[in-house]
């Protein structure tokens, strides 16, 4: 009697890998939807004294401070927002940083000239992996058919 378990296991692992790649490709699609449909442009300011101290002492670490998003419709205060080190000096000088923030989660944002990554590469690789898994399944079925005859 022929043992088909190893072949079956390989086919299953190919399908699992293809599904994992597909899910990995869906994450950037979700970010694209957030960016284009659920985000709003604003300028970020901060008058938190922690910013002034960090700029004075040339701190190179990210900070958690209170910031204000100034939009066309008003100001939104966001507590405990993580600020990148390269933006500390600009905020300490009172300069506004252009951002695009998610309206239902004010801690999620894209800084000036940032956009979510494109999902195209992940989806192409996922489709190729799925096609490989389907071909392996076809070969496995033909191997089973030959074994019965």
N, C-alpha and C positions, 0 to 999 in steps of 0.2 A: 504494500500500500504506500502511496506517495504522500509525503508530508507537505501540505500547501500552506502551513502556518506562516513560514518566513515570507513567502510572496504576499500573502494577505496582509501581514504586518507592514511590509514596505508600502503597499498601496494605501493603507490607512494613514501611515505617517506622511505620505505625499499629500493626501487630502487635508490633514491637520495643518501642515505647513502652508498650504494654499489658503486655507481659511484664516490662519494667523496673519499672513501677508495682506489679505483682503481687509481684515480689521485694522491693521496698521495703516492702510491707505484711507480708511474711513475717518481716522482722526483728523488729518488735515482738511478733509471735506467739511467736517464739523466746524473747524476753526475758520474756514472760508465763509461758511454760512453766518457765523457770529460776526465776522469782520464786515461783511457786506449788508446784512439785514438787521443786526442787533447792536450796532455800535454807533457812537456819536463823537464828533470832533470836539475838542476842547483845548484849553491851555492849562497846564498844571503850574500852580504857584505854591509856595510854602513860606510861612512866617514863623515856623517852629524854631525855637532857639537851638535845638540840637543841630540843625543845618549850619547855623552860624559858627558853632564850636567846631564842627567837623571840617568846615572850609578853612577855618583859622589854623587848625592843627594838621591840615593836609591829609585827612583820613582817606585811606584807600579801600575801605570796606563799605558794603551796602548798609544803608540805614533804614530803620523803621520810624517814620515820622508822620505827622498829620499834614496832609496836603489839601489843596483846594483846586477843584476842576472848574474853571471859568468857561461856561458855555454861553450860547446866545440866549438861552432861556433862564440863566441864573447861575448861581454858584452851588457846588456840591462839595461838602466836606467829607474827606475820607481819612479815617483814623488808621494808624499802624500800616501805612503803605510802604512797601519796600522800594527804596530809591537806589538806583545804580550809582556807583562811585563817580562816573563821568558826568553825572547831572548835578552833583552836590554843589559845585562851584557856581553853576548857572542859577540854581535856585537860591543860593545864598546872596547872589547879586540882585535878586528880585526879577530875574528874567523868566518869562513864561516858557515852558517847554511844550511844543505842540504834541498832542497825543490823540489817540482814538481809543475810547474806552467802551467796554461792554455795558449796556444800559442796565442789565439786571445783576451784574457783578462788577462793582466799581474797582475792584482790585485787579481785574484782568484788563490789560491795555496793551496797545502797541505804540511805541515811541515814534517820533517823526521819521518818515520814510521807511518804516517797517511794514511788512505785510506777512501774512501766514505763508508757509511754504506750499508749493504746488503738490497736489496728490497724484499727479499723472504718472510719475516714475513708479511709485508704490503700486498703483493699480495695474500698470502694464506688467510688472513682475508678478503680481498676484494672478493675473489672467494667464500668463505663461505657465506658472506653477499649477494652476487648475487644469490647464490643457494637458500638461505632463501627467498629472494624477489621473485624468480621464483616460489617457492613452494606456497608462499602466493598468488601470482597471480592465480595459478592453483586452490587454494581453493576458491578464490573470484569468478572465473568463474563458478565453480561448484555450489556455493551459488546462483549466478544469474540464472543458469539453473534450479535449484530447485525452485526458486521463480517464474519462468514463468510457471511452470507446475501446 
